[in-house]
């Protein structure tokens, strides 16, 4: 993140354009730490494949028929 103004910050990703992104920011207000997150943002509109899990590890994922 790069400061660009009075309390304004910009973030960017170098390299290949990601299919989606989510931003999470940690902040402290009145002495209490907290997090703020955006919803997942689809920026390429690529086809989405629905998959189901056959276990807890990603290599066990399979496409739904």
Steps between C-alpha positions, in 0.01 A plus 500: 500500500617848413381822667356742239333766712363594840407158639459352150696192395520311170594139449592318181612158382805467277519242224220286358145630549323287765156347431360650818613687808400581857646776717541462875625786717602490866444822692490619860229741616473628855755239606309200357645309204263389226477388139302626203458283188349549157290236334672290235516700176492317163697711253553267202155338467657166407296181500451360850525127558299353785691243700436282801748378758602140547707583806664789682788548254470701178645218287185301582265753337312379194270667248129447556341297220 
